[in-house]
Amino acid sequence: MRSVAVAALLIGVGNIASRALGLIREPTIAYYFGRGAATDAFTLAWTVPNTVYDMLINGAVSAALVPVFSEYAEGDQDEFWRVVSGVISIALAALTILTALVVWQAPAVVRLLVQPGQEGLRDQTTSLVRLLMPAVLLMGVSGLTTAILYARQRFLLPAFVGAAFNAGMIAGIVLLHGRLGVSSLAAGAVAGALGQVLLQLPGLRGSRLRPSLSLEHPAVRRILRLYAPVALGIGFSIIGTLIDRWLASGLPAAPTTMRYATTLIQFPLGLVASAVSLAVLPTLSRQSAAGDDDAFRATLAMGLKVVLLLILPASAGLLALAGPITRLLFERGAFGSADSAATATALLFYLPGLPAAAIDQVLIFAFYARKNTLTPNLIQGAAIGFYLLTALPLLALSQLGFLALVLGNSAQWVGHALLAAWLLHRAVPMGGQRLGEAAAKALLASLLMAAAVYGLAALLGGAPALVQVAAAGGLGGLIYLGACAALRVEALGFFLGALRARFARRQA
């Protein structure tokens, strides 16, 4: 359990750097390009390379590569590198072919994202798709390297790949915006993807990689079998994304506003859920392979408790400070007060789904650790139904505009988490782990914090946004810690104990 906490800490530090740079990247985009057609085109264009990467690499890393690689990493190293070499060769070959196909057929791909009658938006999006596709190959190499290092319990370098990407993108925007315009975003994305690869190369020292396109090794075939259901789920996700982007493309500035608001959601989501999920996956995989269900339950329960401990106050803080945070981060340059108001409203409509999305990541990784990649990906198909049942009626029957799509996304996250929790509980009953108690205590402490934060922010209404966020946020953090200590929240003691153990080892 302590090794999981240490891994979560390392990943969390990397995620802090990544998300902090992300909170510089998006305001940088907003500063130079505001909230309009150019940023809409980039947001829609980035959907294409990101989808290709998710389909071939990202989905496979946690679902198939890390669990299988982890089993071989502790045994014969020649066998381990034979498996790794085969998988990497096959994955990169497929990625290269698909990338070339997308570049060739970019106009047809963009027609799936942009509604008819938006010819200017279509043309600009098509051009950006072609500029962005080289980043996919670099991201693929980075993702595969991450899987290798995670399997070998080396978390430090992979934890900072997001930071490398964001740093490269910021540099591209700042240095090239005057010469390339919105195309500087694509140049920055390619530079960031290259930075991810260069960052992780030192972690492969001593590797024994060699090209091999053979499917004969049983581990390679097993990875493909594990990945097949993931491909199904990603297919559902692609359908959902295409519907969401297509609907948003008909609403001016909707793709960009949703992008900026999502950035604020992704900060705590990546910081908390991704760090904890990636940290527990190797341990859960080994415990599942050993048939130790009691240890599996304990590890999963503590992972969920830590997520609840951290994500609920983050959600409450964003609820209470949506306006000041948005103004602090974005309102400058080409991004005005009306843009801040629209983004803050979108953030509020995203918030109901944030805790569900965080819990969902841990639950999905628990399925993957048990070599069950089919169930969570079938759930993805059902979750699209939640999106459609929420977004389409609201879009047609209300005056919410793009906010109907935001509420649809929130409903999708909540529905997915509820289905995943129910199905996992049927497979691995979690009775006796006191998860309900942990959620109730963290929620009560978060509500107390939110009330205090909102009240102080209101009193400081005439002050600069930085003062409001710093003063109210600092007070809220102290109140939350005090409330958790008074309520004897188990996860807080575990988390602080892991930090003390980590620092004690460093001093020793």
C-alpha positions in Angstrom: 0.0 0.0 0.0 2.9 2.4 0.8 4.4 1.8 -2.7 1.1 2.8 -4.2 1.0 6.0 -2.2 4.6 6.8 -3.2 3.8 6.2 -6.9 0.7 8.3 -6.5 2.8 11.1 -5.0 5.3 11.0 -7.9 2.6 11.0 -10.5 0.8 13.7 -8.6 3.9 15.9 -8.6 4.2 15.4 -12.4 0.5 16.1 -12.8 0.8 19.3 -10.8 3.5 20.5 -13.2 1.4 19.4 -16.2 -1.8 20.9 -15.1 -0.1 24.1 -14.0 1.4 24.5 -17.4 -2.0 23.6 -18.9 -3.4 26.5 -16.9 -0.7 28.7 -18.6 -1.3 27.1 -22.1 -5.0 27.8 -22.3 -4.8 31.4 -21.1 -2.0 31.9 -23.6 -4.3 30.7 -26.4 -7.1 33.0 -25.0 -4.7 36.0 -24.8 -3.6 35.8 -28.4 -6.7 34.4 -30.1 -9.7 35.0 -27.7 -12.9 33.0 -28.2 -13.9 32.8 -31.8 -13.6 31.1 -35.2 -9.9 30.5 -35.2 -9.8 28.8 -31.8 -13.0 26.9 -32.7 -11.1 25.5 -35.8 -8.2 24.4 -33.7 -10.4 22.8 -31.0 -12.2 20.8 -33.7 -9.0 19.9 -35.5 -7.3 18.7 -32.4 -10.1 16.2 -32.0 -8.7 14.2 -34.9 -5.1 13.4 -33.8 -6.3 13.0 -30.2 -8.8 10.5 -31.3 -6.3 8.5 -33.4 -3.9 8.5 -30.4 -6.6 7.4 -28.0 -7.8 4.7 -30.4 -4.4 3.0 -30.9 -2.2 3.9 -27.9 -3.8 5.6 -25.0 -6.6 3.2 -24.4 -4.2 0.2 -24.7 -1.7 1.6 -22.1 -3.8 1.1 -19.0 -6.1 -1.6 -20.3 -3.6 -4.1 -21.8 0.0 -2.9 -22.0 0.7 -2.1 -18.3 -1.1 -5.2 -16.9 0.6 -7.6 -19.3 4.0 -5.9 -19.3 3.9 -5.8 -15.4 3.7 -9.6 -15.3 6.8 -10.0 -17.5 8.8 -7.2 -16.0 9.7 -9.1 -12.9 10.8 -12.2 -14.7 13.2 -13.1 -17.5 14.3 -9.8 -19.0 15.0 -11.3 -22.5 11.4 -12.4 -22.6 10.2 -9.1 -21.3 11.9 -7.2 -24.1 10.8 -9.7 -26.7 7.2 -8.9 -25.8 7.8 -5.2 -25.6 9.5 -5.1 -29.0 6.7 -7.0 -30.7 4.0 -4.8 -29.3 5.8 -1.5 -30.1 6.6 -2.6 -33.7 2.9 -3.5 -34.4 1.5 -0.4 -32.7 3.8 2.0 -34.5 3.2 0.4 -37.9 -0.6 0.7 -37.4 -0.2 4.3 -36.2 1.9 5.3 -39.2 -0.6 3.8 -41.6 -3.6 5.5 -40.0 -1.8 8.8 -39.7 -1.1 8.8 -43.4 -4.7 7.9 -44.2 -6.0 10.8 -42.1 -3.7 13.3 -43.8 -4.8 12.1 -47.2 -8.5 12.1 -46.4 -8.6 15.1 -44.1 -11.5 16.9 -45.8 -13.7 13.8 -45.5 -12.8 13.5 -41.8 -13.5 17.1 -41.1 -17.0 16.8 -42.6 -17.8 14.5 -39.7 -16.9 17.3 -37.3 -18.3 20.5 -38.9 -21.9 21.1 -39.9 -22.8 22.1 -43.5 -22.8 25.8 -44.2 -19.6 26.4 -42.2 -17.2 26.4 -45.1 -14.7 28.8 -43.7 -14.6 26.8 -40.5 -14.2 23.5 -42.5 -11.3 24.8 -44.6 -9.4 26.1 -41.6 -10.0 22.9 -39.6 -8.8 20.8 -42.5 -5.6 22.7 -42.8 -4.9 22.4 -39.1 -5.7 18.6 -39.1 -2.9 18.1 -41.6 -0.4 20.1 -39.6 -1.3 18.3 -36.4 -1.0 14.7 -37.5 2.8 14.4 -37.2 2.3 14.9 -33.5 0.4 11.6 -33.4 3.4 9.5 -34.2 5.5 11.2 -31.5 2.7 10.9 -29.0 2.5 7.2 -29.9 6.2 6.6 -29.1 5.8 8.5 -25.9 2.7 6.5 -24.8 4.4 3.2 -25.5 7.5 4.3 -23.5 5.2 5.3 -20.7 3.7 1.8 -20.6 7.2 0.2 -20.4 8.3 2.5 -17.6 5.1 2.0 -15.6 5.4 -1.7 -15.9 9.0 -1.5 -14.5 7.7 0.7 -11.6 9.5 3.8 -12.9 7.0 6.6 -12.5 9.1 9.8 -12.4 9.8 10.5 -16.1 6.3 9.5 -17.4 4.7 11.7 -14.8 6.1 14.8 -16.6 5.2 14.0 -20.2 2.1 16.2 -19.9 4.3 19.1 -18.6 6.7 18.6 -21.6 3.8 18.8 -24.0 2.3 21.9 -22.5 5.7 23.6 -22.4 6.3 22.9 -26.0 2.9 24.2 -27.0 3.3 27.4 -25.0 6.7 28.0 -26.7 5.2 27.5 -30.1 2.4 29.9 -29.5 4.5 32.6 -28.0 7.3 32.4 -30.5 5.3 31.8 -33.7 1.9 33.4 -33.3 2.9 36.6 -35.1 4.2 34.6 -38.1 1.9 31.6 -38.3 -1.4 32.8 -36.7 -3.5 30.0 -35.4 -1.2 27.5 -37.1 1.3 28.3 -34.2 -1.0 26.1 -32.1 -0.3 23.1 -34.3 3.5 23.9 -34.4 3.4 24.0 -30.6 1.6 20.7 -30.4 4.2 19.0 -32.5 7.0 20.5 -30.5 5.3 19.4 -27.3 4.9 15.8 -28.5 8.6 15.7 -29.4 9.5 17.0 -25.9 7.5 14.0 -24.5 9.7 11.6 -26.4 13.0 13.2 -25.5 12.0 13.4 -21.8 11.5 9.7 -21.5 14.4 8.4 -23.6 16.8 8.2 -20.6 14.4 5.8 -18.9 15.1 3.3 -21.7 18.8 3.0 -21.1 19.8 -0.6 -21.2 16.7 -1.6 -23.2 16.8 -4.4 -25.7 14.3 -3.3 -28.3 14.4 -4.8 -31.7 11.9 -4.6 -34.6 9.4 -7.5 -34.7 6.0 -7.6 -36.4 5.3 -11.2 -35.3 2.0 -12.0 -33.6 3.2 -15.4 -32.5 4.2 -14.6 -28.9 1.3 -15.5 -26.6 1.7 -12.2 -24.7 1.3 -10.2 -27.9 -1.9 -12.1 -28.8 -3.2 -11.6 -25.2 -2.6 -7.9 -25.4 -4.6 -7.8 -28.7 -7.4 -9.8 -27.1 -7.5 -7.4 -24.1 -7.4 -4.4 -26.4 -10.2 -5.5 -28.7 -13.0 -4.6 -26.1 -11.1 -1.3 -25.5 -11.3 -0.6 -29.2 -15.1 -1.1 -29.0 -15.3 1.4 -26.1 -13.1 3.9 -27.9 -15.4 3.4 -30.9 -18.3 4.4 -28.8 -16.3 7.3 -27.4 -15.5 8.5 -30.9 -19.1 8.4 -31.9 -20.0 10.5 -28.8 -17.2 13.0 -29.5 -18.2 13.4 -33.1 -21.8 14.1 -32.1 -20.7 16.6 -29.5 -18.3 18.4 -31.8 -20.7 18.4 -34.7 -23.5 19.9 -32.6 -21.1 22.5 -31.1 -19.7 23.5 -34.5 -23.1 25.1 -35.3 -23.0 27.3 -32.2 -20.5 30.3 -32.4 -17.6 30.0 -30.0 -19.1 26.9 -28.4 -16.2 24.6 -29.0 -13.7 27.1 -27.6 -15.8 28.0 -24.6 -16.3 24.3 -23.7 -12.5 23.8 -24.2 -11.6 26.6 -21.7 -14.1 25.4 -19.1 -13.0 21.8 -19.6 -9.4 22.9 -18.8 -10.5 24.0 -15.4 -12.3 20.6 -14.9 -9.3 18.7 -16.1 -6.9 20.3 -13.6 -8.3 18.5 -10.5 -9.3 15.5 -12.5 -5.8 14.9 -13.8 -4.2 15.9 -10.5 -6.3 13.5 -8.4 -7.9 10.8 -10.4 -5.2 10.1 -13.0 -2.5 10.1 -10.4 -4.3 7.7 -8.0 -5.5 5.5 -10.9 -2.2 5.0 -12.5 -0.5 4.4 -9.1 -2.9 1.6 -8.1 -3.1 -0.1 -11.5 0.2 -2.1 -11.3 -0.6 -3.2 -7.7 -4.2 -4.1 -8.5 -2.9 -6.1 -11.5 -0.5 -8.1 -9.4 -3.1 -8.7 -6.6 -5.7 -9.8 -9.2 -3.2 -12.2 -10.9 -2.3 -13.7 -7.5 -6.0 -14.2 -6.7 -5.8 -12.1 -3.5 -9.3 -10.6 -3.5 -9.0 -9.2 0.0 -5.9 -7.2 -0.9 -7.5 -6.1 -4.1 -10.5 -4.8 -2.3 -8.4 -2.9 0.3 -6.2 -1.3 -2.4 -9.2 -0.3 -4.5 -11.1 1.0 -1.5 -8.2 3.2 -0.3 -7.7 4.5 -3.9 -11.4 5.5 -4.0 -11.2 7.1 -0.5 -8.2 9.2 -1.5 -9.9 10.3 -4.7 -13.0 11.4 -2.7 -10.8 13.1 -0.1 -9.3 15.3 -2.8 -11.9 15.7 -5.6 -14.9 16.8 -3.5 -13.2 19.9 -2.0 -11.8 20.7 -5.5 -15.4 20.6 -6.9 -16.7 22.7 -4.0 -13.9 25.2 -4.5 -14.6 25.6 -8.2 -18.3 26.0 -7.4 -17.7 28.8 -5.0 -15.0 30.6 -7.0 -16.0 29.9 -10.6 -16.2 33.6 -11.6 -13.0 34.8 -9.8 -10.9 31.8 -11.1 -12.0 32.3 -14.7 -11.2 36.0 -14.5 -7.9 35.4 -12.9 -6.7 32.9 -15.5 -8.2 34.1 -18.7 -9.4 37.7 -18.7 -6.6 39.6 -20.6 -5.6 40.4 -24.2 -8.2 39.2 -26.7 -10.3 37.6 -23.9 -12.8 40.0 -22.4 -15.3 40.1 -19.5 -18.1 38.6 -21.6 -15.8 35.7 -22.5 -15.1 35.2 -18.8 -18.8 35.1 -17.9 -19.6 32.5 -20.6 -16.6 30.3 -19.5 -17.5 30.5 -15.8 -21.1 29.5 -16.6 -19.9 26.5 -18.6 -17.7 25.5 -15.7 -20.6 25.5 -13.3 -22.6 23.2 -15.7 -19.6 20.8 -15.9 -19.2 20.5 -12.1 -21.9 17.9 -11.4 -20.0 15.4 -13.4 -16.5 16.1 -11.9 -16.6 13.8 -8.8 -18.3 11.1 -10.9 -15.5 11.3 -13.6 -12.8 11.1 -10.9 -14.3 8.0 -9.3 -14.9 6.5 -12.7 -11.2 6.5 -13.6 -10.4 4.4 -10.6 -13.2 2.0 -11.3 -12.2 1.5 -14.9 -8.6 0.8 -14.0 -9.9 -1.8 -11.5 -11.7 -3.6 -14.3 -8.6 -3.4 -16.4 -6.5 -4.9 -13.6 -8.8 -7.9 -13.5 -8.2 -8.3 -17.3 -11.8 -7.3 -17.9 -11.6 -4.7 -20.6 -15.0 -5.5 -22.1 -17.4 -4.3 -19.4 -16.2 -0.7 -19.0 -16.2 -0.2 -22.7 -19.7 -1.5 -23.1 -20.7 1.0 -20.4 -19.3 3.7 -22.7 -22.0 2.9 -25.2 -24.7 3.2 -22.6 -23.1 6.5 -21.4 -23.6 8.0 -24.8 -27.2 7.3 -24.4 -27.2 9.4 -21.2 -25.6 12.3 -23.2 -28.1 12.1 -26.0 -31.1 11.9 -23.7 -29.9 15.0 -21.8 -28.4 17.2 -24.5 -30.7 16.8 -27.5 -34.0 17.6 -25.7 -32.4 20.6 -23.9 -30.9 21.8 -27.1 -34.2 21.7 -28.9 -36.6 22.7 -26.2 -34.6 25.3 -24.1 -32.7 28.5 -24.5 -29.5 27.0 -23.0 -27.6 26.8 -26.3 -24.2 25.1 -25.9 -24.8 24.7 -22.2 -27.2 21.9 -23.1 -24.2 20.0 -24.5 -22.2 20.7 -21.3 -25.1 19.2 -19.2 -25.1 16.3 -21.6 -21.4 15.7 -20.9 -22.1 15.9 -17.1 -24.9 13.4 -17.4 -22.7 11.0 -19.4 -20.0 11.1 -16.7 -22.5 10.4 -13.9 -24.2 7.6 -15.8 -20.9 5.9 -16.6 -19.7 6.1 -13.0 -22.9 4.7 -11.6 -23.0 1.8 -14.1 -19.3 1.0 -13.5 -19.7 1.0 -9.7 -22.7 -1.3 -9.8 -21.1 -3.8 -12.1 -17.8 -3.8 -10.3 -19.5 -4.3 -7.0 -21.3 -7.3 -8.4 -17.9 -8.8 -9.4 -16.0 -7.7 -6.3 -18.3 -6.9 -3.5 -17.0 -3.9 -1.6 -19.0 -4.4 1.6 -17.2 -3.6 4.8 -14.8 -1.1 3.2 -16.8 1.9 4.6 -16.9 3.8 1.3 -20.2 5.4 2.1 -18.8 6.7 5.4 -15.8 8.1 3.6 -17.9 9.9 1.0 -20.3 11.4 3.5 -17.5 12.8 5.7 -15.6 14.3 2.7 -18.8 15.8 1.4 -19.8 17.4 4.7 -16.3 18.9 5.1 -16.5 20.1 1.4 -19.8 21.8 2.0 -18.5 23.6 5.0 -15.5 24.7 3.1 -17.7 25.9 0.1 -19.9 28.0 2.3 -16.9 29.8 3.9 -15.2 30.3 0.6 -18.3 31.7 -1.1 -18.9 34.0 1.8 -15.4 35.4 2.0 -15.3 35.8 -1.8 -18.6 37.8 -1.7 -17.1 40.1 1.0 -14.1 40.7 -1.2 -16.2 41.3 -4.3 -14.5 44.6 -5.1 -11.0 43.1 -4.8 -8.9 41.8 -7.7 -9.6 38.2 -8.7 -6.1 37.1 -7.4 -6.9 38.4 -3.9 -10.3 36.7 -3.9 -9.0 33.4 -5.0 -5.9 33.4 -2.7 -7.7 34.6 0.4 -10.9 32.6 0.0 -9.1 29.5 -1.3 -6.5 29.5 1.5 -9.3 29.9 4.2 -11.2 27.1 2.5 -8.2 24.7 2.5 -7.7 25.3 6.2 -11.4 24.7 7.0 -11.4 21.5 5.0 -8.4 20.1 6.6 -9.7 21.0 10.1 -13.1 19.4 9.3 -11.5 16.2 8.0 -9.4 16.0 11.1 -12.4 16.5 13.3 -14.4 13.9 11.4 -11.4 11.5 11.5 -11.4 10.9 7.8 -9.4 7.7 7.3 -8.0 8.7 3.9 -6.4 11.9 5.3 -4.4 9.9 7.8 -3.3 7.4 5.2 -2.3 10.2 2.7 -0.4 12.2 5.3 1.3 9.0 6.6 2.5 8.2 3.1 3.9 11.7 2.7 5.8 11.4 6.0 7.1 8.0 5.0 8.3 9.3 1.7 10.2 12.3 3.2 11.6 10.1 6.0 13.1 7.7 3.4 14.6 10.7 1.5 16.3 12.0 4.7 17.6 8.5 5.5 
